[in-house]
Amino acid sequence: MSSITNVEESYKIEPLQGSANYRTWKFSMRMVLQARDLWSVVSGEEVKPEAEKPEAEKPLVAKFSM
């Protein structure tokens, strides 16, 4: 069995073995992700934030002081 460990909680989930235990595995994974407040990321409800442009792609702005 694999285990997902957290300082506060640990969850033991039977590894996926194809269609033999898919329904149980799917239910267990969903419960763990919901308990950790991560289900919205997996389900697509939470949108991936846009990545910042690397320094090379950012527009150059000159700063002048007088």
Long-range contacts (C-beta under 8 A, 24 or more apart in sequence): 4-32, 6-36, 9-35, 11-35
